[in-house]
Amino acid sequence: MAKALSRFTIERDGDDYLLSIEDEDGDTVELSASFDQLELLSESLEEHLAFDVDDDDDQLGDDEDEDEE
């Protein structure tokens, strides 16, 4: 079963970056990533978050249409 994300940090580590990801139990995973990898991660997050926002807007729009009738 997947654990819930508690927090994360990103710190510069020379030419790369250090990602620290902490779960709900306090266990931490540290990963080294390049700028290009962080950029791909950022793009993926933006795509998913934009999709979720569009869904919320559609739901709000449907409710507003019902109120106008």
N, C-alpha and C positions, 0 to 999 in steps of 0.2 A: 504494500500500500504506500502511496506517495505521502511524504511528510509535507507539512505546510511551511512555506518560506517565512522566516522570522525577520531576517534583514540581510542586506548584502552591501559590500563596499567595493570600490574600484580605485586602485592606487597605482601610480606610475612606478615601474620597477625597471630602471635602465631604459632600454629600447622597447620593452614590453609593458604589460599592465598585469597587476595581480588582482584577481577577482576572489573575494572571500564571500562565501554563501553560507549563511547559518540557518539551520532548520529549527522547528519548534522545540526540539529537545536540547538545543544548544550545541549540537554537533556542527562543525564547520568543515567545509571543503574549500581548498585553495586551488585556484587554477591560474595558469599563466596564459595570456592571450596577446596576440599582436593587435596593432591598431586596426588592420584590415578585418580581423575576426570580430573585434568590437563593433566595427562599422556594419558588418553583416548582421550581428545580433541586434543592433539598433534598428536597422531596416526591417528586420523581421518583427520586432516589437511594434514599430510604427504601423506595419501592415495589419497586424492582429488588432491593435487598439483602434485603428481607423475602422476596421470591420465592425467591432463592437459598438463604436459610437454611431455608425450608420444604422445598426439594428435598433439602438435606443431611440434615435431620431425617428425611424419608421414607426416604432411603437407609440411614441409621443404624438406623431402626426395622425395616426389612426384614432387615438383618443380625442384629439381636437376635432376631427371630422365628425365624430359621434356627437360631440357636444353641440355642434352647429346645427344639427338636424332637428 
